[in-house]
Amino acid sequence: MESPECPICSLTDILTSEDGFECVTCGHEWAGEGGDIDGLGEIRDANGTVLTDGDSVVLVKGLPLKGSTNSLKIGTKFTNIRLVSGDHEIDTKINGQGILLKAKFVKKA
Protein backbone atom coordinates (compact mmCIF):
# COMPACT_ATOMS: atom_id res chain seq x y z
CA MET A 1 0.00 0.00 0.00
CA GLU A 2 1.33 3.43 -0.96
CA SER A 3 1.77 5.98 1.85
CA PRO A 4 -0.40 9.11 1.50
CA GLU A 5 1.18 12.48 0.77
CA CYS A 6 0.93 15.41 3.20
CA PRO A 7 -1.32 18.13 1.74
CA ILE A 8 0.86 20.86 3.31
CA CYS A 9 4.50 19.85 2.68
CA SER A 10 3.96 17.07 0.05
CA LEU A 11 6.25 14.59 1.84
CA THR A 12 5.32 10.95 2.39
CA ASP A 13 6.73 10.46 5.92
CA ILE A 14 3.24 9.87 7.39
CA LEU A 15 2.02 8.27 10.63
CA THR A 16 -1.32 6.45 10.42
CA SER A 17 -3.81 6.11 13.27
CA GLU A 18 -7.45 5.05 13.51
CA ASP A 19 -8.48 8.76 13.42
CA GLY A 20 -6.47 9.71 10.33
CA PHE A 21 -2.96 10.73 9.37
CA GLU A 22 -0.16 12.93 10.76
CA CYS A 23 2.87 14.23 8.87
CA VAL A 24 6.07 13.54 10.78
CA THR A 25 7.86 16.43 9.05
CA CYS A 26 5.45 19.35 9.52
CA GLY A 27 2.99 17.96 12.11
CA HIS A 28 -0.13 18.51 9.96
CA GLU A 29 -3.04 16.20 10.87
CA TRP A 30 -5.94 15.24 8.62
CA ALA A 31 -8.72 12.66 8.56
CA GLY A 32 -8.43 9.61 6.36
CA GLU A 33 -11.96 9.70 5.01
CA GLY A 34 -12.41 13.46 4.59
CA GLY A 35 -13.72 13.91 8.14
CA ASP A 36 -12.77 16.62 10.59
CA ILE A 37 -9.96 15.19 12.72
CA ASP A 38 -9.40 18.19 14.96
CA GLY A 39 -13.05 19.02 15.66
CA LEU A 40 -12.62 22.71 14.83
CA GLY A 41 -15.61 22.96 12.54
CA GLU A 42 -15.71 25.92 10.17
CA ILE A 43 -13.58 28.91 11.06
CA ARG A 44 -14.58 32.04 9.15
CA ASP A 45 -12.74 35.29 8.56
CA ALA A 46 -14.11 38.84 8.95
CA ASN A 47 -15.92 38.54 5.59
CA GLY A 48 -17.43 35.12 6.34
CA THR A 49 -15.05 33.14 4.11
CA VAL A 50 -14.12 29.69 5.44
CA LEU A 51 -10.43 29.41 6.37
CA THR A 52 -8.31 26.26 6.06
CA ASP A 53 -4.78 25.30 7.11
CA GLY A 54 -2.18 26.75 4.77
CA ASP A 55 -4.23 29.80 3.70
CA SER A 56 -2.84 33.31 3.54
CA VAL A 57 -4.64 36.07 5.45
CA VAL A 58 -4.39 39.87 5.82
CA LEU A 59 -5.14 41.89 8.97
CA VAL A 60 -8.21 44.14 8.74
CA LYS A 61 -7.51 45.86 12.08
CA GLY A 62 -4.33 47.07 13.77
CA LEU A 63 -3.51 44.95 16.82
CA PRO A 64 -1.10 45.49 19.73
CA LEU A 65 1.26 42.62 20.58
CA LYS A 66 1.14 41.52 24.20
CA GLY A 67 4.48 41.77 25.96
CA SER A 68 5.89 44.10 23.33
CA THR A 69 5.83 47.78 22.45
CA ASN A 70 5.28 46.85 18.79
CA SER A 71 1.95 46.38 17.07
CA LEU A 72 0.65 44.66 13.94
CA LYS A 73 -0.49 47.10 11.27
CA ILE A 74 -3.55 46.87 9.04
CA GLY A 75 -2.67 45.01 5.85
CA THR A 76 0.00 42.77 7.40
CA LYS A 77 -0.02 39.50 5.45
CA PHE A 78 0.42 36.10 7.08
CA THR A 79 1.08 33.04 4.94
CA ASN A 80 0.67 29.35 5.66
CA ILE A 81 -1.58 29.76 8.71
CA ARG A 82 -2.50 26.87 10.98
CA LEU A 83 -5.96 26.61 12.54
CA VAL A 84 -6.11 25.64 16.20
CA SER A 85 -8.84 25.25 18.80
CA GLY A 86 -9.32 27.88 21.45
CA ASP A 87 -10.16 31.55 21.70
CA HIS A 88 -7.54 32.55 19.12
CA GLU A 89 -8.12 30.30 16.10
CA ILE A 90 -5.09 31.15 13.94
CA ASP A 91 -1.51 30.15 14.75
CA THR A 92 1.14 31.81 12.57
CA LYS A 93 4.57 33.42 12.64
CA ILE A 94 5.91 36.86 11.85
CA ASN A 95 9.66 37.56 11.85
CA GLY A 96 10.22 34.14 13.44
CA GLN A 97 7.92 34.90 16.39
CA GLY A 98 4.83 32.71 16.85
CA ILE A 99 1.57 34.56 17.40
CA LEU A 100 -2.09 33.65 17.78
CA LEU A 101 -4.83 35.68 16.07
CA LYS A 102 -8.61 35.75 16.18
CA ALA A 103 -10.22 34.98 12.84
CA LYS A 104 -12.53 38.00 13.09
CA PHE A 105 -9.52 40.32 12.61
CA VAL A 106 -8.33 38.84 9.30
CA LYS A 107 -9.57 38.32 5.76
CA LYS A 108 -8.48 35.64 3.33
CA ALA A 109 -5.82 36.92 0.92
C-alpha positions in Angstrom: 0.0 0.0 0.0 1.3 3.4 -1.0 1.8 6.0 1.8 -0.4 9.1 1.5 1.2 12.5 0.8 0.9 15.4 3.2 -1.3 18.1 1.7 0.9 20.9 3.3 4.5 19.8 2.7 4.0 17.1 0.0 6.3 14.6 1.8 5.3 11.0 2.4 6.7 10.5 5.9 3.2 9.9 7.4 2.0 8.3 10.6 -1.3 6.4 10.4 -3.8 6.1 13.3 -7.5 5.1 13.5 -8.5 8.8 13.4 -6.5 9.7 10.3 -3.0 10.7 9.4 -0.2 12.9 10.8 2.9 14.2 8.9 6.1 13.5 10.8 7.9 16.4 9.1 5.4 19.3 9.5 3.0 18.0 12.1 -0.1 18.5 10.0 -3.0 16.2 10.9 -5.9 15.2 8.6 -8.7 12.7 8.6 -8.4 9.6 6.4 -12.0 9.7 5.0 -12.4 13.5 4.6 -13.7 13.9 8.1 -12.8 16.6 10.6 -10.0 15.2 12.7 -9.4 18.2 15.0 -13.1 19.0 15.7 -12.6 22.7 14.8 -15.6 23.0 12.5 -15.7 25.9 10.2 -13.6 28.9 11.1 -14.6 32.0 9.2 -12.7 35.3 8.6 -14.1 38.8 8.9 -15.9 38.5 5.6 -17.4 35.1 6.3 -15.1 33.1 4.1 -14.1 29.7 5.4 -10.4 29.4 6.4 -8.3 26.3 6.1 -4.8 25.3 7.1 -2.2 26.8 4.8 -4.2 29.8 3.7 -2.8 33.3 3.5 -4.6 36.1 5.4 -4.4 39.9 5.8 -5.1 41.9 9.0 -8.2 44.1 8.7 -7.5 45.9 12.1 -4.3 47.1 13.8 -3.5 45.0 16.8 -1.1 45.5 19.7 1.3 42.6 20.6 1.1 41.5 24.2 4.5 41.8 26.0 5.9 44.1 23.3 5.8 47.8 22.4 5.3 46.8 18.8 2.0 46.4 17.1 0.7 44.7 13.9 -0.5 47.1 11.3 -3.6 46.9 9.0 -2.7 45.0 5.9 0.0 42.8 7.4 0.0 39.5 5.4 0.4 36.1 7.1 1.1 33.0 4.9 0.7 29.3 5.7 -1.6 29.8 8.7 -2.5 26.9 11.0 -6.0 26.6 12.5 -6.1 25.6 16.2 -8.8 25.2 18.8 -9.3 27.9 21.5 -10.2 31.6 21.7 -7.5 32.6 19.1 -8.1 30.3 16.1 -5.1 31.2 13.9 -1.5 30.2 14.7 1.1 31.8 12.6 4.6 33.4 12.6 5.9 36.9 11.9 9.7 37.6 11.8 10.2 34.1 13.4 7.9 34.9 16.4 4.8 32.7 16.8 1.6 34.6 17.4 -2.1 33.6 17.8 -4.8 35.7 16.1 -8.6 35.7 16.2 -10.2 35.0 12.8 -12.5 38.0 13.1 -9.5 40.3 12.6 -8.3 38.8 9.3 -9.6 38.3 5.8 -8.5 35.6 3.3 -5.8 36.9 0.9 
